[in-house]
Structures are given as structure tokens and as C-alpha cells.
Amino acid sequence: MIKIKQCLSLLGLILAGCSSYASESVSLTLHGYNYTNRYIDSYEINGQGGGNMGLSTQTAGGSKSTCCGSWWPNSRLPIKVQVKWVANSCEFKEYSSTGEVFSSLRNFWKEAEALITTPPPADARYLEAHIYEDGHVEAAITNTYSPPRLILPRDEKTHSRTGKSYVAPMCTWAQLIDPNAYPRLTDLQLKESGVTP
């Protein structure tokens, strides 16, 4: 009976050690790649903000590196990653306290799931999100910056692929009242834009 208790105690210590190992995560630097046709004002990986993202060039992804994503080294493949980014925007009019009219942008988020299917390296340092024009996203965990997966043209003057600067259209009524857009508009802002709250 004493040996059984000792064995059970030892098993408990082993399981406790395993669960402790399972809960230890590694911090990864976020890095974004923008293969769309326009600047991305903001993106997130698994809820962690990655900042803004210019268009990918022949040698660089488009975003700066930001902290931090998490990865558990004993995670099974495939690893699911949620990526969210500002995919669209529209312009609405606002009025200052002095009656001056100026334009503001309302952003619309898009979200996609990506699967990491390649085993991460033992010395993993980066969590990458590759955002494509068709709305699909690919992700990877790497130990160094990856080269861009697509080499696309980029006009330095207009910061676009087409050579034409992106101009946000005026917001429609539906876009103005969309509760999921950012920033959330106040009743006064809606009224000033021609919507009766």
C-alpha cells in the first residue's frame, strides 16, 4: 500500500511538471506582410496589435516589428491564428466647435483564420501574418524575417500598386450606422453627417 501511494505521488509530480511545461509560452515579435493594393491602417494577430502596415516591397514585409504574440512550444500542428486588419474605410464630415468642417475616416475591419502547418524552429522569434488581396491570410512562426512571398509593384510617390493614390469614398448611410466600424460615431457625429440617430 505504501508503494502504491509513493507511485501515485510520483505520478502526480510528473503530471504537475508536464502541465507546468505546457503552460509556459514564448513571446514572439509580430511582423506583417501586405500584398493588398493599399496601406493597412492597423492589424492584429490573435488580438495583439501589430500597428500599421505599408505595402510590401521586394525585400520587406510592410509593417514594423511589434511586441508580442504568444506561442506554446508543445502546441500541435496545425496552429490556428486569427488575423484582423483594416480592409476598408470611408470618409465622413465633422464640425469643430467653431463650425469648421473637416473630414475623418471610418475604418472597417476584416478577419480571417490562418493555419500554421510547418513546425516552428526551436529558436522561434517571429509570428508573421501575410495578408493577400483576395482576403486570405497565411501565417508562420520563424526565427528570422522571411522574404516577401509575393513580389508586387509599388509606386513610391503614391504608395500604391496602381500608381494612383487611394482616396476613401464618402460614407454611405449603412456605413455610418455600422456598429462594428471604428471609430464609433456619436449621435452628434451621425446628425452632422445627415443621419437622424
C-alpha positions in Angstrom: 0.0 0.0 0.0 2.9 2.4 0.8 4.5 1.6 -2.6 1.2 2.4 -4.4 1.0 5.7 -2.5 4.6 6.5 -3.4 3.9 5.7 -7.1 0.8 7.8 -7.1 2.7 10.7 -5.6 5.5 10.4 -8.1 2.9 10.2 -11.0 1.3 13.4 -9.6 4.7 15.2 -9.6 5.4 14.1 -13.1 1.9 15.3 -14.3 2.4 18.6 -12.5 5.7 19.1 -14.2 4.2 18.4 -17.6 1.3 20.8 -17.0 3.7 23.4 -15.9 5.7 23.0 -19.1 2.6 23.1 -21.1 1.6 26.5 -19.7 4.9 28.2 -20.4 4.6 30.3 -23.6 7.3 32.0 -25.7 6.9 35.7 -26.7 7.1 36.3 -30.4 7.6 39.6 -32.3 4.7 40.3 -34.7 5.6 41.1 -38.3 3.1 41.8 -41.1 3.3 41.4 -44.9 0.8 43.5 -47.0 0.2 42.1 -50.5 -3.0 44.1 -51.0 -3.4 47.2 -53.1 -3.5 49.7 -50.3 -2.0 50.7 -46.9 -3.4 48.9 -43.9 -4.1 51.3 -41.1 -4.0 48.7 -38.3 -3.8 44.9 -37.9 -3.9 42.4 -35.1 -2.7 38.8 -34.6 -4.7 36.8 -32.0 -5.9 40.1 -30.5 -2.4 41.6 -30.2 -2.0 44.9 -32.1 0.6 45.0 -34.8 0.3 48.6 -35.7 0.1 49.9 -39.3 1.3 48.2 -42.4 2.6 49.8 -45.7 2.7 47.8 -48.9 5.3 45.0 -49.0 8.3 45.8 -51.2 10.7 43.4 -52.9 12.7 43.0 -49.7 10.4 43.9 -46.8 7.0 43.0 -45.4 5.4 46.3 -44.8 5.0 46.6 -41.0 7.4 47.3 -38.3 8.0 44.7 -35.7 5.9 45.0 -32.5 5.5 43.1 -29.3 4.2 40.4 -28.7 2.4 37.3 -29.7 2.5 34.0 -27.7 3.4 30.5 -28.7 3.4 27.3 -26.7 6.3 25.1 -27.9 4.4 21.9 -27.3 1.4 23.1 -29.5 0.2 20.5 -32.0 0.0 21.4 -35.7 -1.8 23.0 -37.3 -1.7 26.1 -35.1 -4.7 28.4 -35.6 -4.1 32.1 -35.8 -6.7 34.9 -36.1 -5.7 37.9 -38.1 -7.8 41.1 -38.2 -7.0 44.2 -40.3 -8.5 47.4 -41.5 -9.5 46.4 -45.0 -11.7 49.4 -46.0 -12.5 52.9 -44.9 -14.9 55.8 -45.8 -14.8 59.5 -45.2 -17.4 61.4 -43.1 -17.7 65.1 -42.3 -17.3 66.5 -38.8 -17.7 70.0 -37.5 -15.4 71.7 -35.0 -16.7 73.8 -32.1 -16.0 76.9 -34.3 -18.1 75.5 -37.2 -15.2 74.5 -39.3 -15.8 71.4 -41.5 -13.2 68.7 -41.7 -13.0 65.1 -42.9 -12.5 62.0 -40.8 -12.1 58.3 -41.7 -14.2 55.4 -40.5 -12.4 52.1 -40.7 -13.9 48.6 -41.4 -12.2 45.5 -40.1 -11.8 42.2 -41.9 -10.9 39.0 -40.1 -9.5 35.6 -41.3 -8.1 32.5 -39.8 -4.7 31.1 -40.9 -3.2 27.7 -40.1 0.5 27.3 -39.4 1.3 23.8 -40.7 5.1 24.0 -40.7 6.8 23.1 -37.4 8.2 26.2 -35.8 12.0 26.3 -35.2 13.3 25.7 -31.7 14.6 29.3 -31.6 11.4 30.9 -32.8 11.3 34.7 -32.6 8.7 36.0 -35.0 4.9 35.5 -35.7 4.2 36.5 -39.3 0.9 37.4 -40.9 0.8 37.5 -44.7 -2.3 39.4 -45.9 -3.4 38.9 -49.6 -5.5 41.0 -51.8 -8.3 38.3 -52.0 -8.7 38.4 -48.2 -7.0 35.2 -47.3 -4.1 35.2 -44.8 -1.2 32.9 -44.3 0.9 32.8 -41.0 4.2 31.4 -39.9 6.5 31.2 -36.9 10.1 31.9 -37.8 13.5 32.6 -36.3 14.3 35.4 -38.8 12.5 37.8 -41.1 11.1 35.9 -44.1 11.4 37.4 -47.5 8.0 38.5 -49.0 6.1 35.6 -50.6 4.9 37.8 -53.4 7.0 40.5 -55.2 4.5 43.1 -56.4 5.0 46.6 -57.9 4.9 49.6 -55.6 4.7 53.2 -56.6 6.9 55.2 -54.2 5.1 58.5 -55.0 1.6 57.3 -54.4 2.3 54.4 -52.0 0.1 52.2 -54.1 0.4 49.3 -56.6 -1.5 51.1 -59.3 0.3 54.4 -59.3 -2.9 56.1 -58.1 -3.3 57.3 -54.6 -6.2 55.7 -52.6 -9.0 58.2 -51.9 -11.6 57.0 -49.4 -15.2 57.4 -50.7 -17.8 59.2 -48.7 -19.5 57.0 -46.2 -22.9 55.6 -47.1 -25.8 55.7 -44.6 -25.2 52.0 -43.9 -21.5 52.6 -43.2 -22.3 55.5 -40.9 -24.6 53.4 -38.7 -22.4 50.2 -38.8 -21.8 49.3 -35.1 -18.7 47.3 -36.0 -16.8 50.2 -37.6 -14.1 52.3 -35.9 -14.3 54.9 -34.6 -17.8 54.5 -33.1 -19.8 57.6 -34.1 -21.7 59.7 -31.5 -25.3 60.8 -32.1 -23.9 64.3 -32.9 -21.5 63.0 -35.5 -24.3 61.0 -37.1 -26.6 64.0 -37.1 -23.8 66.2 -38.6 -23.4 63.6 -41.4 -27.1 63.6 -42.2 -28.3 60.6 -40.2 -31.0 61.0 -37.6 -30.0 58.8 -34.7 
